[in-house]
Amino acid sequence: MQKFSLAISKQTLTKMGICAGVILAFGALIIVPGVMESKKVGKATVLLQVDIEKQRVLFPIYLKLKGLLERKLLNQLPVPEPKALEESELNAVIKSLEQAAIDAGLKPLKVFPDPASLAKETGMLGVDCEFFGKYLDFQKFYFKVGELPSLRHFEKVEAKEGPDGVNFTLRLQLAVKTG
């Protein structure tokens, strides 16, 4: 019997070592991060499924509570019968706008009617207003102004926040009898 001898040259061993190193490097640099990313995606999928299940369970409750709140708010909000102002009542309404702002905690900076808006013969008088205060105070003012029977709509409402409070700029449209 002849002995089997495994004589591998150094050059072949070196090439095999380099190939094994390349395979290990490929696995470490490509496959391992891919597996880790796959695990992250799996965790994110599970969290998303949990969130979807929460929404599925809670959404009907949210709709029911939202409906109750809307009905409650609608019952609280005044809805006056629309009425156009006489020209003699304009000054009183301007004063009532200023007083509503003061009562709500806002500082009136400007409340001026725009006579040019009457020239358009739309039966509407534009009133430019500027107030300074807090958002919650503006909400009180907003609801108070909604009680005016001559108010048709808010044409513009802007809020610019400053270091001491918020500057509110409004343009209201009031119905006025003309002619």
C-alpha positions in Angstrom: 0.0 0.0 0.0 1.1 3.3 -0.9 0.9 6.2 1.6 -1.2 9.1 0.6 0.6 12.3 1.1 -1.0 15.7 1.1 1.7 18.0 0.0 0.2 21.5 -0.4 2.5 24.3 -1.4 2.7 27.5 0.5 1.5 29.5 -2.5 -1.7 27.4 -2.6 -2.2 27.8 1.2 -1.8 31.5 0.8 -4.4 31.7 -2.0 -6.8 29.6 0.1 -6.2 31.9 3.1 -6.9 35.0 1.0 -10.1 33.5 -0.4 -11.3 32.5 3.1 -10.5 36.1 4.3 -12.5 37.6 1.4 -15.4 35.3 2.1 -15.3 36.2 5.8 -15.0 40.0 5.0 -17.9 39.7 2.6 -20.0 38.0 5.3 -19.0 40.6 7.9 -19.5 43.7 5.6 -22.5 42.6 3.6 -24.5 39.8 5.1 -24.4 40.7 8.8 -25.6 44.4 8.3 -28.4 43.0 6.1 -29.5 40.6 8.7 -29.4 43.4 11.4 -31.5 45.7 9.1 -33.9 42.9 8.5 -34.4 42.5 12.3 -35.0 46.3 12.6 -37.6 46.2 9.9 -39.2 43.2 11.6 -39.4 45.1 14.9 -40.8 48.2 13.1 -43.4 46.1 11.5 -44.5 44.7 14.8 -44.7 48.2 16.3 -46.7 49.4 13.3 -49.1 46.4 13.7 -49.6 47.3 17.3 -50.3 51.0 16.4 -52.8 49.9 13.8 -54.6 47.7 16.3 -54.7 50.5 18.8 -56.2 52.8 16.1 -58.7 50.1 15.1 -59.9 49.8 18.7 -59.8 53.5 19.7 -61.1 55.2 16.5 -64.8 54.5 17.1 -64.4 55.8 20.7 -62.7 58.9 19.3 -65.5 59.5 16.8 -68.1 59.1 19.6 -66.3 61.6 21.9 -65.7 64.0 19.0 -69.5 64.0 18.2 -70.4 64.6 21.8 -67.9 67.5 22.0 -69.2 69.1 18.8 -72.8 68.9 20.0 -71.8 70.4 23.3 -69.9 73.2 21.7 -72.7 73.9 19.2 -75.1 74.2 22.1 -72.7 76.7 23.8 -72.0 78.9 20.8 -74.4 81.8 20.3 -76.0 82.0 16.8 -77.6 85.4 16.5 -80.2 86.2 13.9 -78.3 88.1 11.1 -79.1 91.8 11.0 -77.6 94.7 9.0 -76.5 97.7 10.9 -77.9 101.2 10.5 -75.2 103.8 9.7 -76.0 105.4 13.1 -75.0 102.2 14.9 -71.5 101.9 13.4 -69.7 103.8 16.1 -71.4 101.7 18.8 -70.3 98.5 17.1 -66.7 99.7 16.8 -66.7 100.5 20.5 -68.3 97.1 21.3 -65.4 95.4 19.3 -62.9 97.3 21.5 -64.7 96.5 24.6 -65.0 92.8 23.7 -61.2 92.7 23.3 -60.6 94.4 26.6 -63.1 92.1 28.3 -61.3 89.1 26.8 -58.0 90.3 28.1 -56.6 91.7 24.8 -55.1 95.1 24.3 -56.8 96.9 21.4 -54.1 98.5 19.2 -56.3 99.5 16.2 -60.0 99.2 15.3 -60.7 101.2 12.2 -63.7 100.9 9.8 -62.7 101.0 6.1 -65.1 103.5 4.5 -63.8 102.6 1.0 -65.4 99.1 1.5 -68.8 100.8 1.6 -68.2 102.4 -1.7 -68.2 99.0 -3.4 -72.0 98.8 -2.6 -71.8 95.3 -1.3 -73.6 96.2 1.9 -70.5 95.2 3.8 -68.2 97.3 5.9 -64.6 96.1 6.4 -63.2 96.7 9.8 -59.4 96.4 10.3 -58.4 95.4 13.8 -55.2 94.8 15.6 -55.0 93.4 19.2 -52.2 92.2 21.4 -52.5 89.4 24.0 -52.5 85.6 24.5 -54.1 82.9 22.3 -56.6 81.9 24.9 -57.7 85.5 25.4 -58.1 85.8 21.6 -60.4 82.7 21.6 -62.6 84.4 24.2 -62.7 87.5 22.0 -63.5 85.4 18.9 -66.5 83.8 20.5 -67.7 87.2 21.9 -67.5 88.8 18.4 -69.4 85.9 17.0 -72.4 87.2 19.0 -72.6 90.3 16.9 -75.7 90.0 14.6 -74.1 92.2 12.0 -70.9 90.1 11.6 -70.9 88.3 8.3 -67.4 86.8 8.3 -63.8 87.1 9.2 -61.9 88.0 6.0 -58.5 87.7 7.5 -57.0 86.5 10.8 -53.2 86.6 11.3 -51.2 85.9 14.5 -47.6 86.9 14.9 -45.9 85.7 18.0 -43.6 88.0 19.9 -41.5 87.8 23.1 -44.3 89.2 25.3 -47.4 87.9 23.6 -49.1 87.6 20.2 -50.1 90.3 17.8 -53.4 89.5 16.2 -54.5 91.3 12.9 -58.1 90.8 11.7 -60.3 92.1 9.0 -64.0 91.7 9.8 -66.9 92.2 7.4 -70.0 93.7 9.0 -73.4 94.0 7.2 -74.6 97.6 6.9 -77.8 99.0 5.5 -77.0 101.3 2.6 -79.2 103.7 0.7 
